Amino acid sequence: MDLSDIMNMIKNPQAIQARANELRQRTAAIRATGQAGGGMVKITLSGEMEMLGCEIAPEVVDPSDPTMLGDLIRAAHHDAADKVKEAIQRELAASMGDMPIPPGLFGGSGNPFGTV
């Protein structure tokens, strides 16, 4: 995307909205699975950071140590969230061409297209 493309889009707000909607749909379709404990706990998130799946191997469920299981779940979620953020950044970079992505765009929720 070059400066003339940007200027044309500014002149046409519907084009900006259409492009934003397209990007929103592409990021919503992202799926990423994070894992912890050598794959014993797996969390799958959407591009909207919605948890789509949680797999826990029976052997990590220790009733005498629920804290460990919680730690593994948090670690797997964090891993999946990092992967989603990376995928969103790739989508944005592809969509924006050579334009730089503003620093800090992925701070907070990790989703620049809405609340999580």
C-alpha positions in Angstrom: 0.0 0.0 0.0 1.5 3.3 -1.0 0.6 6.9 -0.2 -1.8 7.3 -3.2 -3.7 4.2 -1.9 -4.0 5.8 1.5 -5.2 9.1 0.0 -7.8 7.3 -2.1 -9.0 5.5 1.0 -9.3 8.7 3.0 -11.5 10.1 0.2 -13.7 7.0 0.4 -14.7 6.2 4.0 -16.7 3.2 2.8 -13.5 1.7 1.4 -11.8 2.2 4.8 -14.8 0.5 6.5 -14.8 -2.4 4.0 -11.0 -2.9 4.5 -11.4 -2.8 8.3 -14.2 -5.4 8.1 -12.2 -7.6 5.9 -9.2 -7.5 8.3 -11.5 -8.1 11.3 -12.9 -11.2 9.6 -9.5 -12.5 8.7 -8.2 -12.0 12.3 -11.3 -13.5 13.7 -10.6 -16.7 11.7 -7.2 -17.0 13.3 -6.7 -20.1 15.5 -3.7 -20.7 17.7 -2.9 -23.5 20.2 -0.6 -22.9 23.0 0.8 -25.6 25.3 2.5 -26.2 28.6 3.9 -29.2 30.5 5.3 -30.7 27.3 1.9 -30.7 25.6 0.1 -32.0 28.6 -2.1 -28.9 28.7 -3.3 -27.3 25.4 -5.4 -24.1 25.0 -6.8 -23.0 21.6 -7.8 -19.4 21.1 -9.4 -17.5 18.2 -8.1 -14.3 16.8 -10.6 -12.6 19.1 -8.9 -14.2 22.1 -12.0 -16.4 22.7 -11.0 -19.8 24.2 -12.1 -22.5 21.8 -10.6 -25.5 23.5 -8.8 -26.7 26.5 -7.2 -30.1 26.6 -5.8 -31.5 29.8 -4.0 -34.9 30.0 -5.4 -36.9 32.9 -2.0 -37.6 34.3 -1.5 -33.9 35.2 -4.6 -33.7 37.3 -3.3 -34.1 40.8 -6.0 -33.4 43.4 -3.2 -32.8 46.0 -1.7 -30.0 43.8 -4.4 -28.0 42.1 -2.0 -25.0 41.9 0.3 -26.8 39.4 -2.6 -27.4 37.1 -3.7 -23.8 37.3 -0.1 -22.8 36.4 0.0 -25.1 33.4 -3.3 -23.7 32.2 -2.1 -20.1 32.5 1.1 -20.9 30.8 -0.7 -22.7 27.9 -3.1 -19.7 27.6 -0.2 -17.2 27.5 1.5 -19.3 24.8 -1.6 -19.3 22.7 -2.2 -15.6 23.2 1.3 -14.8 22.1 0.8 -16.9 18.9 -2.5 -15.1 18.2 -0.8 -11.7 18.6 1.9 -12.8 16.2 -0.6 -14.0 13.6 -2.6 -10.7 13.9 0.6 -8.7 13.4 1.4 -10.8 10.3 -2.2 -10.1 9.0 -1.8 -6.4 9.6 1.6 -6.3 8.0 0.3 -8.1 4.9 -2.7 -5.8 4.7 -0.7 -2.6 5.2 2.1 -3.5 2.8 5.2 -1.5 3.6 3.5 0.8 6.1 5.0 0.4 9.7 2.8 -1.0 12.4 2.5 1.5 15.2 4.4 0.4 18.3 2.2 -0.6 21.2 -0.7 -1.5 19.0 -0.9 -4.9 20.6 -0.6 -3.8 24.2 -3.4 -4.6 26.6 -5.9 -7.0 25.2 -3.8 -8.0 22.1 -6.7 -7.4 19.8 -6.8 -4.0 18.0 -10.3 -4.7 16.6 -12.5 -4.8 19.7 -12.7 -5.7 23.3 -11.9 -9.2 24.5 
